[in-house]
Amino acid sequence: MQTPSPSVPFSVRDVAPGAVGMALVGSSVTVSHALVDAPLLSVQAVRYAAAAVLLVVLARAARVPLFRPRGREWLWLAGVAATGLVLFNVAVVRGVAHAEPAVVAVAVASAPVLLGVLGPVLEGRRPSRRVLAAAGLVAAGAVLVQGTGRTDAVGVFWAAVALCCEAGFTLLAVPVLRRHGAWGVSVHAVWLGALMLAVLAPLVEGPAALAGTGARQWAAAGYLAVMVTAVAFLLWYRTVAAVGAGRAGLLCGIAPLAAAGAGMLTGGGTPGPAVWLGLAAVVAGLAFGLRPARSDGPRATAPGAGRTGAAGSADRGGRTPAAP
């Protein structure tokens, strides 16, 4: 897979999977409330183990080849699992113990800015000024949607950790998406995360931590395993492979919108004016940042020209779409 440059056009089909994936992540907030009193690490270990099995079964049914990681790929995939799966969950839980949930949510909603800067760098090109401007607009809109809240220094620290983990979940996958595709990265990150949690859970929560887990909590964990892990991971990495980490990062703004919508549907009340203003800002940012750059079409170039475009880098010969 070749990473697309900012000037390579893409279709709604490229962006739609990531948008749906982020909507699933955002709408899962309501479901996650059922796990507040559950043993965090133990339940998450079971969740990711179940998701890994499901992903492998689906990959074989779809006849998608899964390659064994080699060399440094183990480090990149372990980084995705450690940051995006293990540490992120710890940061959110520890963060809300010292801050209102909105504080952590606002920090995570700033991920498009980090992805807009660091994503293109990892992909070997310059950050797009248009995507950076759109990322700022999306992040600002997400802040309005989530609101602000009270916190202390510890809460701010865990919120910053959650932000870095959210960005790491995408950025650390960029170097391995070329060979493994969306399926491979999802499978390896999930089983590695399950293994890490399976080791940590007995040490932190004890071997019998799951004994008191109720049916409602298991149902919530099952939903998270299937829809928010197996399905959402595949959709997200497919979009990252298609449009690049910078543009895909803009879709992070959909998560808080989906969370607000899910809260409204489950009796959380009608959003206030600030939420609607934030919604408009996110939509505007997405429309601006995801709009393909103007294509000048084929044109003659002087010998040696076109090796590096003015906006960053030239097309490196197209791209291989992610596995379906």
N, C-alpha and C positions, 0 to 999 in steps of 0.2 A: 504494500500500500504506500502510495506517495501522498504526503500531506498536501492538501490544496493550498495554493497561494491565495491572497485576498482577491485577486482579479479573476479567479476561476469561478464561473457561474455554477450555481447549484440550485436544486429544485426544492419544492415543498416536501417532497419525499425524503430528502436528506435531513431536513430539520424536524419533521413531524415526529419521528421516533423519540428523539431527545425531549421534545416538548411533552409528549405523553408520559415519558419516564419521570420527568420532573413533577408533573401533575400528580402522579402516583406517590412520589415521595412527599409532596406537600400535603396531600389528602390523608396520608397515613398518620398525621399528628393525632387525630382523634382516636385512631385505633391504639396508638402507643400509650395513651392514658391508662389503658387496662393493665399495662405492665409496670406501673409506678411502684407497686408493692412487691413485684416479683424479683427473684435474684437475677440481677442484670446480666452478669457474665455467663451464668449457666444457661439462662433462656436464650441469650444471643448465640451461644455455642450451638445449641440445638437448632436454632433458626437457620444459621448459616450452613450447618451440616446437611439439613434437609434441602436447602436451596442448591447446594453443590450436587447432591444426588439427582435432583430434578433437572439441573442444567446438563449433566452428563447424559441422562436418559434422553432428553430432548435433542441434544446434539447428535447422538447416535441415530435417533429416529429420523432426523433431518439429513443424515449422512454428512455432517460437517466434521472435517478432520480436526482433531485436537492434537497439538504438538507439545512434546515435553519441553519445558524451559531448559535453556542451556546458558552457561556462563553467567554474565551479569544480569540476564533476564530474571534469574531468581531474586536478585536484589530489588529490581524494579517492582516485580509482582509482590514480593514480601512487603515492600514499602506501601503499595496500594492497600494491601490487607491491613497492615499495622495502623496506617493513618485513617483510611476511609472507613474501615470496619470496626477495629478494636478501639483505638484511641478516641475516635470521634464520639462513639457511644459513651465512653467514660467522661469525656469533656462536657457533653451535654448534661449528663446526670449530675456531675459535680458542679457544673456551672449554675444550674437552676437551684442548687442548694444555697447559693450565695447571691443569686440575682434573679430577677423576674425573668420568666421564659422569653419575653420579648427582647431582652438584652442579648441573649445568645442567638436568637433568631435573626436579629438585625446584623450581628457580626457575620453570621453565615451568609446572609443576603448580600454581603459585600464581596463574595467570591468572584463575581464577574469581573471586578476590577483586577484582581490578582491574575485570573485566567487570561484576561485581555492583554496583560503585560508579559507574563511568564510563558504562557502557552506558545505564542509565536516564536519566542526565543528558543524554546526546546525543539520547535519544528524547523529551526534554521532560517528564520526570516525576521524582519522588523515588525514590531507591533503596529497595527493599523490605527491611525489617529481616529478614524471614524468608529471603529469598534471600541476604542478606549472611551470616546465621548459617549457612545451608546451604553457602555458598561457603567459609567458613572450615573447616567440617567436611570438605568434599571436598578442600580443599587439604591439610589435616592428614593425611587418609587417603592422599593421593597421596605425601606425604613419607614415610610409613611404608612404602609399597609400593616406592618408589625407593631409600630409604635415604639415608644421608649419605656424604660422601666428603671427601678432602683437596683443598685448593685454596690458591691464593695470591691476592693482591690483584687481579692481572690476571684470574684465573679468575672471581673474584666480579664484576668489571666486565662481562665477557662474558656471564655468567649473567644479570645484570640487563638487559643489552641484549636477550638472547633472550626474557626475560619481557616486556619492553615491546613487542618485535616480535610476539610471540604475541597480546598484547592488541590491538595495532594492526591486525592482520589482520582482526579482527572489528569493532572500534570505528570504524575509518576507512571501513568499508563501510556503516555505518548510514545516513549521509545520502544515499547513492545507491541503496540497495535499493528505495526508494519507486518510482523510475522504471524502473530497469533489472532489478529482480528477481534471483533467484539465477543465472539463466543469463547475463544481461548482465554482472553484476559478476564472475562467474567468467571469462568470455571476455576481458573487457577487462583484468582484473588479470593474467591469465596471459600474454597477448601483450605487455603492457607489461613484465612481469617478464622475459620471454624477450628482449625488445629491450635492456633494461638489462644483462642478463648477456652478451648478444652483443657489446655495446660494451666491457664491462669485461674479459671473458675474454682477448681477444688482448693487451690492454695488460698484464695481470697474469701470465698463464700462457704467452703466446706464441701465434702463429697455428697452430703445429703441435702443440699440446698434446694433441689427441685421437688422434694417430697411434698411441700405444701402448695405447689403450683396448681391452681384451679382450672376448670374447663374453659372459663372465659379467657383466662390468660393464655392458655394453649391455643385457643381459637385465634386470638390476636397474633400470637407468634406465627401461626400457620399462614395467616394472611400476609404478614410481613415477609415471610420466607418466599412465598410464591409471587406476589405482586410487586413488592417493594425491593426484593433482592433479585430473584431470578429474572423476572420480566423487565423491571426497570433498569437493571444493570445492562442487559442486552440492548435495550433501546437507547440508553445513554451512550454507550461506547460505540454503537453504530453511527450515531450522529457525530461524535468526536472524530471518528475515522473519516467521515464524509466531508465535514466542513472545517475541521481544525478545532483545537481547544479554545482559542480566543473567541470565535463566534459561538461555539457551543456553550461557553460559559455564560453568555447572555441569557440562556434559557433557565439558569438558576433562579432568575426573577419570577419564574412561573410557580415555584414551590410555595412561597408565602401567599401568593394569590390563591392557589388551590387550598392551602390551609385555612385561609379566611373564608373561602366558599364552603368548605366542608363544615366549618364551625357554624356558619349560618344555616346550613341544611339540617344540622343536628341540634338546632335550638339555641345557638350561640348569639342570636340577635342580628339585626340588620347593621352592616358596617356604617360608620359615620363618614362625614365629608372627607376627612383626611385619608381614609382608606380608598374612597373612590378617586381622590386626586392621585394617590399612589398607584392605583390601578391604571389610570390614564398615562402616568409617567412610564410605567413598565411597558405598556403596550407601545408607546411612542418609541421608547428605547429599543425594543425588539424590532420594530418595523424599520427603524433607522439603521441599526447594526446588522441585521440579517439581510437587508436589501443588497443583492449582488451589485458589485461595482460595474460601471458601464463597460461594455466590451467594445473595443474599437474594431473588432473583426480582423481578419487576416490583412496584413500589410507588409510591404517590402521593407526590409531593414538593411542597414549597411553591414558589410562583413564584420563579424565579431560583435555586433550589437545584440542586445537582448539577453546577455548573460546575467545581468542583474537589473531588474526593473526599477524605475524611479520610486515605486511604492514599496519596494522591499526586495522580492526575489522573483525570478522568472518561473514560469511553469516548468516543472522538471520532468515533463513527459507524461503527464496524466496521473491517474490514481486508480488503484484497484479497489472496488467497493468492498465494504465489510461483508462478512458472511451473513446470509439472511437469517 
